Amino acid sequence: MPLEFTAIDFETANASSASACSVGLARVRDGRVVETAGWLIRPPAGHDRFFEINVGIHGIEEHHVATAKTWSEQLEDLVAFAGDDVLVAHNAGFDMAVLRRACEATGDPCPPYRYACSVQVARRTYQLPSYRLPIAAAAAGFTDLVHHEATSDAVASAHIMIDAARRWDATSILDLAALSGVRIGEIAPAELAVTAAA
């Protein structure tokens, strides 16, 4: 199956979408996860306070990111890994907001990635009591999830899309979106978004 995309997951330090403190990535080629990557991030200044509720979810504390690359320093690595792929995330609206808001906070140009949401695809593919990542991933046959560890979450999201593509007999993310009735989004450049909101 010539299915190609990159799954992504962010964890955040606090309630701010700009407060990325870790990222996980999973590259899919020919319908298989072929490479993963993940690293800690020092959140942008002004968005770098670690809230107890967030730490309780992912276990990342301020001292863990003390020597990590800043958002700006790691952005090139993120883009190099993802290339021109369509990005996939479970609850993609959250992860794309992190990407965009962190770039806005640092003044970095936000890459205009196209993206698809594995929650939406899961809802149209499985009959489940909940579409939370652990449950949807298990339905896709992925049971090795370490939830809220960013790379593991990205791999789980990738497996949901791979399994859904098989079930829908889709050969690409665009094909899967069309067959399942899911929209492919695109991160609008900040200046366009401001114009549209005006």
Residue frames as a rotation matrix with the C-alpha (Angstrom) as fourth column:
MET 1
0.586 0.810 0.000 0.00
0.810 -0.586 0.000 0.00
0.000 0.000 -1.000 0.00
PRO 2
-0.295 -0.782 0.549 1.71
0.770 -0.535 -0.348 3.25
0.566 0.320 0.760 -1.12
LEU 3
0.778 0.628 0.002 0.42
0.462 -0.574 0.676 5.16
0.426 -0.526 -0.736 1.92
GLU 4
-0.329 -0.944 -0.034 2.79
0.808 -0.262 -0.527 7.97
0.489 -0.201 0.849 2.96
PHE 5
0.607 0.426 0.671 2.47
0.007 -0.847 0.531 10.57
0.794 -0.318 -0.518 5.72
THR 6
-0.658 -0.739 -0.144 4.04
0.195 0.018 -0.981 11.71
0.727 -0.674 0.132 8.99
ALA 7
0.521 0.780 -0.346 2.19
0.542 0.010 0.840 11.39
0.659 -0.626 -0.418 12.29
ILE 8
-0.540 -0.670 0.509 2.95
0.072 -0.639 -0.766 13.99
0.838 -0.377 0.394 14.95
ASP 9
0.545 0.679 -0.493 2.13
0.635 0.050 0.771 14.52
0.548 -0.733 -0.404 18.62
PHE 10
-0.349 -0.598 0.722 2.93
-0.136 -0.730 -0.670 17.38
0.927 -0.332 0.173 20.98
GLU 11
0.194 0.351 -0.916 2.86
0.951 0.162 0.264 17.58
0.241 -0.922 -0.302 24.75
THR 12
0.155 -0.047 0.987 2.47
0.113 -0.991 -0.065 21.00
0.981 0.121 -0.148 26.35
ALA 13
-0.768 -0.585 -0.261 3.75
0.356 -0.051 -0.933 22.53
0.533 -0.809 0.247 29.58
ASN 14
-0.771 0.537 -0.342 0.54
0.098 -0.430 -0.897 24.37
-0.629 -0.725 0.279 30.41
ALA 15
0.146 0.968 0.206 -2.80
0.496 0.109 -0.861 25.51
-0.856 0.228 -0.464 29.00
SER 16
0.231 -0.127 -0.965 -1.15
-0.631 -0.774 -0.049 27.66
-0.740 0.620 -0.259 26.32
SER 17
0.949 0.144 0.280 -1.09
0.122 0.653 -0.748 26.07
-0.290 0.744 0.602 22.87
ALA 18
0.678 -0.735 -0.027 2.34
-0.468 -0.403 -0.787 27.65
0.567 0.545 -0.617 22.40
SER 19
0.352 -0.540 0.764 3.87
-0.916 -0.030 0.401 25.75
-0.194 -0.841 -0.505 25.34
ALA 20
0.800 -0.075 -0.596 5.27
-0.236 0.873 -0.426 22.75
0.552 0.481 0.681 23.42
CYS 21
0.358 -0.704 0.613 7.60
-0.872 -0.018 0.488 20.76
-0.333 -0.710 -0.621 25.68
SER 22
-0.511 -0.572 0.642 7.98
-0.161 0.797 0.582 17.60
-0.845 0.194 -0.499 23.59
VAL 23
0.261 0.539 -0.801 7.25
-0.940 -0.046 -0.338 16.31
-0.219 0.841 0.495 20.11
GLY 24
-0.281 -0.297 0.912 6.98
-0.047 0.954 0.296 12.82
-0.958 0.041 -0.282 18.67
LEU 25
0.083 0.214 -0.973 7.06
-0.952 -0.270 -0.141 11.92
-0.293 0.939 0.181 14.97
ALA 26
-0.128 -0.094 0.987 6.42
0.067 0.992 0.103 8.74
-0.989 0.079 -0.121 13.00
ARG 27
-0.373 -0.086 -0.924 7.16
-0.857 -0.349 0.378 8.49
-0.355 0.933 0.056 9.27
VAL 28
0.212 0.527 0.823 4.98
-0.004 0.843 -0.538 6.13
-0.977 0.111 0.181 7.22
ARG 29
-0.347 -0.310 -0.885 6.06
-0.904 -0.142 0.403 4.77
-0.250 0.940 -0.231 3.84
ASP 30
-0.554 0.204 -0.807 4.26
-0.436 0.755 0.490 2.08
0.709 0.623 -0.329 1.85
GLY 31
0.432 0.901 -0.053 1.77
-0.383 0.236 0.893 1.68
0.817 -0.365 0.447 4.68
ARG 32
0.480 -0.336 -0.810 4.37
0.750 0.637 0.180 0.98
0.456 -0.694 0.557 7.38
VAL 33
0.954 -0.295 0.043 6.01
-0.263 -0.762 0.592 3.00
-0.142 -0.577 -0.805 10.13
VAL 34
0.671 -0.742 -0.008 9.62
0.502 0.462 -0.732 3.14
0.547 0.487 0.682 8.94
GLU 35
-0.506 -0.861 0.057 11.16
0.543 -0.369 -0.754 5.76
0.670 -0.350 0.654 11.23
THR 36
0.699 0.676 -0.233 10.36
0.612 -0.397 0.684 7.54
0.371 -0.620 -0.691 14.47
ALA 37
-0.528 -0.814 0.242 11.86
0.481 -0.521 -0.705 10.49
0.700 -0.256 0.666 16.31
GLY 38
0.683 0.730 -0.021 11.09
0.458 -0.406 0.791 12.49
0.569 -0.550 -0.611 19.40
TRP 39
-0.501 -0.861 -0.089 12.69
0.644 -0.302 -0.703 15.07
0.578 -0.409 0.706 21.63
LEU 40
0.152 0.444 -0.883 12.10
0.903 -0.427 -0.059 17.50
-0.403 -0.788 -0.466 24.45
ILE 41
-0.061 -0.068 0.996 11.57
0.627 -0.779 -0.015 21.21
0.777 0.624 0.091 23.72
ARG 42
-0.720 -0.099 -0.687 12.14
0.596 -0.596 -0.538 24.30
-0.357 -0.797 0.488 25.84
PRO 43
0.265 0.914 0.308 8.80
0.958 -0.212 -0.194 26.12
-0.112 0.347 -0.931 25.44
PRO 44
-0.097 -0.268 0.959 8.84
0.534 -0.827 -0.177 29.71
0.840 0.494 0.223 24.16
ALA 45
-0.929 -0.279 -0.242 9.44
0.359 -0.530 -0.768 32.47
0.086 -0.801 0.593 26.71
GLY 46
-0.669 0.732 0.129 6.19
-0.743 -0.652 -0.154 33.53
-0.028 -0.199 0.980 28.33
HIS 47
0.464 0.792 -0.396 4.72
-0.783 0.576 0.234 30.07
0.414 0.202 0.888 27.71
ASP 48
-0.146 -0.751 -0.644 7.30
-0.280 0.655 -0.701 28.11
0.949 0.078 -0.307 29.71
ARG 49
-0.418 0.085 0.905 5.64
-0.907 0.022 -0.421 27.61
-0.056 -0.996 0.068 33.09
PHE 50
-0.727 0.127 -0.674 4.92
-0.076 0.962 0.264 23.97
0.682 0.243 -0.690 33.84
PHE 51
-0.025 0.820 0.572 1.46
-0.935 -0.222 0.278 23.40
0.355 -0.528 0.772 35.32
GLU 52
-0.582 -0.189 0.791 0.94
-0.642 0.703 -0.305 20.55
-0.499 -0.685 -0.530 37.75
ILE 53
0.435 0.833 0.342 -1.97
-0.375 0.513 -0.772 19.15
-0.819 0.207 0.535 35.75
ASN 54
0.728 -0.227 -0.647 0.17
-0.643 0.102 -0.759 18.92
0.239 0.968 -0.072 32.58
VAL 55
-0.385 -0.917 0.104 3.11
-0.879 0.331 -0.343 17.40
0.281 -0.224 -0.933 34.42
GLY 56
-0.266 0.378 0.887 0.69
-0.580 0.672 -0.460 14.86
-0.770 -0.637 0.040 35.91
ILE 57
0.791 0.601 -0.118 -0.34
-0.419 0.390 -0.820 13.85
-0.447 0.698 0.560 32.40
HIS 58
0.855 -0.438 -0.279 3.02
-0.140 0.324 -0.936 13.50
0.500 0.839 0.216 30.68
GLY 59
0.792 -0.522 -0.316 5.59
0.572 0.457 0.681 13.55
-0.211 -0.720 0.661 33.48
ILE 60
-0.013 -0.809 0.587 7.76
0.802 -0.359 -0.477 16.24
0.597 0.465 0.654 31.88
GLU 61
0.657 0.148 -0.739 9.00
0.654 -0.598 0.463 18.88
-0.374 -0.788 -0.490 34.33
GLU 62
0.962 -0.235 -0.137 10.86
-0.268 -0.903 -0.334 22.15
-0.045 0.359 -0.932 33.84
HIS 63
0.216 -0.956 0.200 14.24
-0.648 0.013 0.762 20.64
-0.731 -0.294 -0.616 34.77
HIS 64
0.230 -0.080 0.970 13.81
0.473 0.880 -0.040 17.97
-0.851 0.468 0.240 32.07
VAL 65
0.698 0.126 0.705 13.86
0.712 -0.233 -0.663 20.62
0.081 0.964 -0.253 29.32
ALA 66
0.717 -0.407 -0.566 16.57
0.055 -0.776 0.628 22.85
-0.695 -0.481 -0.534 30.83
THR 67
-0.349 -0.919 -0.186 19.15
-0.246 -0.102 0.964 21.80
-0.904 0.382 -0.191 28.22
ALA 68
0.050 0.451 0.891 16.70
0.780 0.540 -0.317 20.99
-0.624 0.711 -0.325 25.40
LYS 69
-0.831 -0.248 0.498 16.59
0.537 -0.592 0.602 22.98
0.145 0.767 0.625 22.17
THR 70
-0.588 0.657 -0.471 14.23
-0.231 -0.695 -0.681 25.93
-0.775 -0.292 0.560 22.11
TRP 71
0.437 0.829 0.348 11.22
0.252 0.259 -0.933 25.91
-0.864 0.495 -0.096 19.81
SER 72
0.759 -0.160 -0.631 13.10
-0.589 -0.583 -0.560 27.94
-0.278 0.796 -0.537 17.22
GLU 73
-0.253 -0.967 0.007 16.20
-0.903 0.239 0.358 25.75
-0.348 0.085 -0.934 17.46
GLN 74
-0.608 0.018 0.794 14.28
-0.011 0.999 -0.030 22.51
-0.794 -0.027 -0.608 16.94
LEU 75
0.369 0.874 -0.315 11.83
-0.365 -0.175 -0.914 23.68
-0.855 0.452 0.254 14.27
GLU 76
0.044 -0.445 -0.894 14.28
-0.999 -0.011 -0.044 22.91
0.010 0.895 -0.445 11.45
ASP 77
-0.903 -0.373 0.211 14.66
-0.395 0.915 -0.074 19.34
-0.166 -0.151 -0.975 12.74
LEU 78
-0.240 0.913 0.331 10.88
0.013 0.343 -0.939 18.91
-0.971 -0.221 -0.094 12.85
VAL 79
0.537 0.446 -0.716 10.46
-0.632 -0.350 -0.692 20.20
-0.559 0.824 0.094 9.30
ALA 80
-0.364 -0.752 -0.550 13.38
-0.930 0.327 0.168 18.08
0.053 0.573 -0.818 8.06
PHE 81
-0.848 0.086 0.523 11.75
-0.092 0.948 -0.305 14.94
-0.522 -0.307 -0.796 9.44
ALA 82
0.026 0.987 0.157 8.24
0.180 0.150 -0.972 15.68
-0.983 0.053 -0.174 8.15
GLY 83
-0.843 -0.394 0.366 9.32
0.422 -0.061 0.905 17.04
-0.334 0.917 0.218 4.77
ASP 84
-0.793 0.581 -0.183 6.35
-0.580 -0.629 0.519 17.74
0.186 0.517 0.835 2.52
ASP 85
-0.815 0.474 -0.335 4.20
0.471 0.877 0.094 15.01
0.338 -0.081 -0.938 4.04
VAL 86
0.160 0.902 0.402 0.61
-0.299 -0.344 0.890 15.45
0.941 -0.263 0.215 5.10
LEU 87
-0.846 -0.404 0.349 0.69
-0.426 0.119 -0.897 15.49
0.321 -0.907 -0.273 8.90
VAL 88
0.107 0.847 -0.521 -1.58
0.072 0.516 0.854 13.20
0.992 -0.129 -0.006 10.91
ALA 89
-0.894 -0.340 0.294 -2.47
-0.269 -0.117 -0.956 13.61
0.359 -0.933 0.013 14.58
HIS 90
-0.331 0.791 -0.514 -5.07
0.817 0.513 0.265 12.33
0.473 -0.332 -0.816 17.01
ASN 91
0.619 0.550 -0.561 -7.17
0.677 -0.736 0.025 15.43
-0.399 -0.395 -0.827 17.62
ALA 92
-0.095 -0.762 0.641 -5.19
0.981 -0.183 -0.072 17.26
0.172 0.622 0.764 14.95
GLY 93
0.600 0.372 0.709 -6.71
0.307 -0.925 0.225 20.64
0.739 0.083 -0.668 15.81
PHE 94
0.950 -0.287 -0.123 -4.76
0.055 -0.234 0.971 20.61
-0.308 -0.929 -0.206 19.08
ASP 95
0.224 -0.949 0.221 -1.41
0.702 0.314 0.639 19.64
-0.675 0.012 0.737 17.53
MET 96
-0.016 -0.201 0.979 -1.71
0.898 -0.434 -0.075 22.04
0.440 0.878 0.187 14.62
ALA 97
0.870 0.322 0.374 -2.58
0.119 -0.872 0.474 24.84
0.478 -0.368 -0.797 17.06
VAL 98
0.690 -0.699 -0.190 0.62
0.304 0.041 0.952 24.02
-0.657 -0.714 0.241 19.01
LEU 99
-0.082 -0.748 0.659 2.66
0.963 0.109 0.245 24.22
-0.255 0.655 0.712 15.81
ARG 100
0.163 0.225 0.961 1.12
0.668 -0.741 0.060 27.50
0.726 0.632 -0.271 14.77
ARG 101
0.941 0.290 0.175 0.96
0.072 -0.677 0.733 29.20
0.331 -0.677 -0.658 18.17
ALA 102
0.528 -0.825 -0.203 4.53
0.544 0.145 0.827 28.28
-0.653 -0.546 0.525 19.12
CYS 103
-0.237 -0.581 0.779 5.71
0.965 -0.233 0.120 29.78
0.111 0.780 0.616 15.83
GLU 104
0.470 0.472 0.746 3.68
0.380 -0.871 0.312 32.91
0.797 0.137 -0.588 16.52
ALA 105
0.967 -0.074 -0.244 5.19
0.216 -0.267 0.939 33.16
-0.134 -0.961 -0.243 20.01
THR 106
0.190 -0.981 -0.031 8.74
0.550 0.080 0.831 33.00
-0.813 -0.175 0.555 18.65
GLY 107
0.351 -0.002 -0.936 8.22
-0.557 -0.804 -0.207 34.86
-0.753 0.594 -0.283 15.37
ASP 108
-0.729 -0.594 0.341 9.20
-0.115 0.596 0.794 31.82
-0.675 0.540 -0.503 13.32
PRO 109
-0.359 0.617 -0.700 7.41
-0.919 -0.106 0.379 31.27
0.160 0.780 0.606 9.99
CYS 110
-0.102 0.419 0.902 4.92
-0.464 0.782 -0.416 28.44
-0.880 -0.461 0.114 10.46
PRO 111
-0.963 -0.249 -0.099 5.17
-0.204 0.441 0.874 25.82
-0.174 0.862 -0.475 7.71
PRO 112
-0.241 0.951 -0.191 1.79
-0.952 -0.270 -0.141 25.58
-0.186 0.148 0.971 5.92
TYR 113
-0.970 -0.201 0.138 1.32
-0.188 0.977 0.104 21.85
-0.156 0.075 -0.985 6.45
ARG 114
-0.045 0.934 -0.355 -1.73
-0.706 0.222 0.672 19.96
0.707 0.281 0.649 5.28
TYR 115
-0.882 -0.272 0.386 -3.11
-0.472 0.523 -0.710 17.66
-0.008 -0.808 -0.589 7.95
ALA 116
-0.048 0.857 -0.513 -5.65
-0.306 0.476 0.824 14.96
0.951 0.197 0.239 8.75
CYS 117
-0.252 0.073 0.965 -7.16
-0.964 -0.111 -0.243 13.92
0.089 -0.991 0.098 12.06
SER 118
-0.796 -0.105 -0.596 -7.05
-0.153 0.988 0.029 10.27
0.586 0.114 -0.803 13.14
VAL 119
-0.768 0.636 0.074 -9.90
-0.022 0.088 -0.996 10.88
-0.640 -0.767 -0.054 15.62
GLN 120
-0.039 0.796 -0.604 -12.20
-0.825 -0.367 -0.430 11.84
-0.564 0.482 0.671 12.76
VAL 121
-0.301 -0.136 -0.944 -11.06
-0.785 0.597 0.165 8.89
0.541 0.791 -0.286 10.66
ALA 122
-0.992 -0.081 -0.095 -11.49
-0.009 0.804 -0.595 6.51
0.124 -0.589 -0.798 13.61
ARG 123
-0.506 0.862 0.005 -15.06
-0.345 -0.197 -0.918 7.74
-0.791 -0.466 0.397 14.14
ARG 124
0.261 0.610 -0.749 -15.91
-0.932 -0.042 -0.359 6.87
-0.251 0.792 0.557 10.55
THR 125
-0.274 -0.500 -0.821 -14.07
-0.699 0.690 -0.187 3.54
0.660 0.523 -0.539 10.60
TYR 126
-0.840 -0.123 -0.529 -14.80
0.231 0.800 -0.554 1.86
0.491 -0.588 -0.643 13.96
GLN 127
0.377 0.895 0.237 -17.78
-0.151 -0.193 0.969 1.43
0.914 -0.402 0.063 16.27
LEU 128
-0.490 -0.684 -0.540 -16.23
0.523 0.265 -0.810 2.18
0.697 -0.680 0.228 19.67
PRO 129
0.432 0.646 -0.630 -17.46
0.893 -0.206 0.401 3.38
0.129 -0.735 -0.665 23.08
SER 130
0.682 -0.330 -0.653 -14.79
-0.009 -0.896 0.444 6.10
-0.731 -0.297 -0.614 22.96
TYR 131
0.852 -0.408 0.329 -12.37
0.396 0.090 -0.914 7.36
0.343 0.909 0.238 20.33
ARG 132
0.723 -0.680 0.123 -9.61
-0.561 -0.473 0.680 8.28
-0.404 -0.560 -0.723 22.78
LEU 133
0.150 -0.764 -0.628 -6.20
-0.950 0.065 -0.306 7.31
0.275 0.642 -0.716 21.47
PRO 134
-0.682 -0.483 0.549 -5.70
-0.632 0.767 -0.110 4.11
-0.368 -0.422 -0.829 23.54
ILE 135
0.018 0.793 0.609 -9.07
-0.079 0.608 -0.790 2.71
-0.997 -0.034 0.074 22.49
ALA 136
0.810 0.266 -0.523 -8.82
-0.497 -0.164 -0.852 3.67
-0.313 0.950 -0.001 18.82
ALA 137
-0.108 -0.935 -0.338 -5.22
-0.987 0.141 -0.074 2.40
0.117 0.325 -0.938 18.63
ALA 138
-0.585 -0.045 0.810 -6.27
-0.377 0.899 -0.222 -0.95
-0.718 -0.435 -0.543 20.13
ALA 139
0.517 0.836 0.186 -9.03
-0.124 0.288 -0.950 -1.21
-0.847 0.468 0.252 17.50
ALA 140
0.692 -0.348 -0.632 -6.33
-0.715 -0.209 -0.667 -0.72
0.100 0.914 -0.393 14.88
GLY 141
0.856 -0.333 -0.395 -4.29
0.292 0.943 -0.162 -3.53
0.426 0.023 0.904 16.43
PHE 142
-0.151 -0.925 0.348 -1.70
0.026 -0.356 -0.934 -1.31
0.988 -0.132 0.078 18.14
THR 143
0.807 0.509 -0.298 -1.48
0.233 0.190 0.954 -2.27
0.542 -0.839 0.034 21.82
ASP 144
0.045 -0.895 -0.443 2.03
0.966 0.153 -0.209 -1.04
0.255 -0.419 0.872 22.72
LEU 145
0.304 0.143 0.942 0.94
0.225 -0.971 0.075 2.52
0.926 0.189 -0.327 23.47
VAL 146
-0.413 -0.347 -0.842 2.65
0.908 -0.226 -0.352 4.48
-0.068 -0.910 0.409 26.23
HIS 147
0.424 0.749 0.509 -0.01
0.811 -0.564 0.155 7.20
0.403 0.347 -0.847 26.38
HIS 148
1.000 -0.013 -0.013 1.22
-0.009 -0.967 0.256 10.83
-0.016 -0.256 -0.967 26.56
GLU 149
-0.060 -0.998 0.021 4.74
0.215 0.008 0.976 9.85
-0.975 0.063 0.215 25.54
ALA 150
0.194 0.339 -0.921 4.83
-0.607 -0.696 -0.384 11.90
-0.771 0.633 0.071 22.35
THR 151
-0.623 -0.467 -0.627 6.58
-0.781 0.342 0.522 9.42
-0.029 0.815 -0.578 20.03
SER 152
-0.907 0.337 0.252 4.40
0.275 0.928 -0.251 6.54
-0.318 -0.159 -0.935 21.19
ASP 153
-0.004 0.948 -0.320 1.27
0.133 -0.316 -0.939 8.65
-0.991 -0.047 -0.125 20.64
ALA 154
-0.041 -0.079 -0.996 2.45
-0.880 -0.468 0.074 9.56
-0.472 0.880 -0.050 17.13
VAL 155
-0.924 -0.323 -0.207 3.06
-0.382 0.828 0.412 5.88
0.038 0.459 -0.887 16.31
ALA 156
-0.607 0.767 0.206 -0.39
0.427 0.534 -0.730 4.98
-0.670 -0.356 -0.651 17.62
SER 157
0.185 0.665 -0.724 -2.01
-0.335 -0.650 -0.682 7.66
-0.924 0.369 0.102 15.46
ALA 158
-0.437 -0.440 -0.784 -0.07
-0.885 0.057 0.461 6.36
-0.158 0.896 -0.415 12.46
HIS 159
-0.987 0.041 0.158 -1.36
0.049 0.997 0.052 2.81
-0.156 0.059 -0.986 13.07
ILE 160
-0.150 0.984 -0.094 -4.95
0.208 -0.062 -0.976 4.05
-0.967 -0.166 -0.195 13.21
MET 161
0.242 0.224 -0.944 -4.56
-0.747 -0.577 -0.329 5.65
-0.619 0.785 0.027 9.77
ILE 162
-0.730 -0.557 -0.396 -2.75
-0.683 0.574 0.451 2.64
-0.024 0.600 -0.800 8.33
ASP 163
-0.824 0.469 0.318 -5.49
0.334 0.855 -0.397 0.27
-0.458 -0.221 -0.861 9.52
ALA 164
0.105 0.901 -0.421 -8.25
-0.007 -0.423 -0.906 2.64
-0.994 0.098 -0.038 8.38
ALA 165
-0.138 -0.226 -0.964 -6.67
-0.918 -0.336 0.210 2.94
-0.371 0.914 -0.161 4.93
ARG 166
-0.978 -0.206 -0.031 -6.66
-0.205 0.930 0.306 -0.87
-0.034 0.306 -0.952 4.67
ARG 167
-0.512 0.849 0.129 -10.32
0.487 0.410 -0.771 -1.06
-0.708 -0.332 -0.624 5.70
TRP 168
0.370 0.646 -0.668 -11.34
-0.183 -0.654 -0.734 1.69
-0.911 0.393 -0.124 3.28
ASP 169
0.338 -0.370 0.865 -9.07
0.847 0.521 -0.108 0.30
-0.411 0.769 0.489 0.55
ALA 170
0.984 -0.039 -0.173 -7.39
-0.084 -0.963 -0.256 3.70
-0.157 0.266 -0.951 0.31
THR 171
0.530 -0.826 0.193 -3.97
0.806 0.421 -0.416 4.17
0.262 0.376 0.889 -1.27
SER 172
-0.550 -0.681 0.484 -3.14
0.433 -0.728 -0.532 7.64
0.714 -0.083 0.695 0.09
ILE 173
-0.743 0.272 -0.611 -4.12
0.514 -0.352 -0.782 10.00
-0.428 -0.896 0.121 2.89
LEU 174
-0.746 0.492 -0.449 -6.06
-0.613 -0.771 0.174 12.10
-0.261 0.405 0.876 0.39
ASP 175
-0.521 0.531 -0.668 -7.85
-0.270 0.640 0.719 8.96
0.809 0.556 -0.190 -0.82
LEU 176
-0.625 0.254 -0.738 -8.62
0.720 0.553 -0.419 7.91
0.302 -0.793 -0.528 2.76
ALA 177
-0.827 0.307 -0.471 -9.99
0.036 -0.807 -0.590 11.38
-0.561 -0.505 0.656 3.54
ALA 178
-0.634 0.598 -0.491 -12.23
-0.752 -0.326 0.574 11.31
0.183 0.733 0.656 0.47
LEU 179
-0.474 0.433 -0.767 -13.53
0.028 0.878 0.478 7.79
0.880 0.205 -0.429 1.14
SER 180
-0.496 0.231 -0.837 -14.17
0.847 0.343 -0.407 8.38
0.193 -0.911 -0.366 4.84
GLY 181
0.429 0.728 0.534 -15.56
0.618 -0.668 0.414 11.89
0.658 0.152 -0.737 4.43
VAL 182
0.465 -0.385 -0.797 -12.83
0.712 -0.372 0.595 13.58
-0.526 -0.844 0.101 6.46
ARG 183
0.988 -0.080 0.135 -11.50
0.010 -0.829 -0.560 17.01
0.157 0.554 -0.817 5.53
ILE 184
0.082 -0.994 -0.066 -7.82
0.980 0.093 -0.178 17.62
0.183 -0.050 0.982 4.88
GLY 185
0.885 0.221 -0.410 -6.96
0.351 -0.895 0.276 20.85
-0.306 -0.389 -0.869 6.69
GLU 186
0.155 -0.882 0.446 -4.14
0.750 -0.189 -0.634 23.27
0.643 0.433 0.632 6.08
ILE 187
0.112 -0.219 -0.969 -2.35
0.829 -0.518 0.213 25.54
-0.548 -0.827 0.123 8.51
ALA 188
0.744 0.202 0.636 -2.94
0.558 -0.713 -0.425 29.04
0.368 0.671 -0.643 7.22
PRO 189
-0.441 -0.881 0.174 -0.08
0.666 -0.451 -0.595 31.51
0.602 -0.146 0.785 7.41
ALA 190
-0.419 0.261 -0.869 -0.63
0.819 -0.305 -0.487 33.84
-0.393 -0.916 -0.086 10.38
GLU 191
-0.862 0.061 -0.504 -1.15
-0.162 -0.974 0.158 36.94
-0.481 0.218 0.849 8.24
LEU 192
-0.720 0.649 -0.245 -3.86
-0.158 0.190 0.969 35.18
0.676 0.737 -0.034 6.22
ALA 193
-0.335 0.590 -0.734 -5.56
0.849 0.527 0.037 33.98
0.409 -0.611 -0.678 9.39
VAL 194
-0.619 0.064 -0.783 -5.58
0.470 -0.768 -0.434 37.53
-0.629 -0.637 0.445 10.80
THR 195
-0.905 0.277 -0.323 -7.05
-0.425 -0.622 0.657 38.85
-0.019 0.732 0.681 7.54
ALA 196
-0.570 0.710 -0.413 -9.71
0.193 0.605 0.773 36.17
0.798 0.361 -0.482 7.52
ALA 197
-0.330 0.420 -0.846 -10.68
0.943 0.196 -0.270 36.93
0.052 -0.886 -0.461 11.12
ALA 198
-0.906 -0.097 -0.413 -10.95
0.175 -0.972 -0.154 40.68
-0.386 -0.212 0.898 10.48
